[in-house]
Amino acid sequence: MKLLKSLCIIFGFSFLGDMLHSLFNLPIPGSIIGLLLLFIGLYTKVLDLDLVEDSGTSLQKNMGFLFIPLMVGLIDQVELLKLYGFNLLIVIIVTTSVTYIIVAKVSQKVTRHE
């Protein structure tokens, strides 16, 4: 029951982000707005981490399964991959590298601060 409540909270923030995106025609996707609202709620201690930790951990452990629909959909786009595949590969490599570097630097600063 705790896992279901936890998932409902996370999906509720996602839904709220989608609603705000639709209402105000924001350039940021609703899912990102929902994540930011969830982060703000956790950071300001309005929302207790224990309420969402169980489902967050479960989602993180099973993240690979969440990419299966994306990959299946990508199979339908073979022609686009032939045209832009190399460009996509370069973008993926660069953005992944930049993300790893930023996460590493932030992690170092956080662990030093603690």
Order of alpha helices (4+ residues) and beta strands (2+ residues): alpha-alpha-alpha-alpha-alpha-alpha
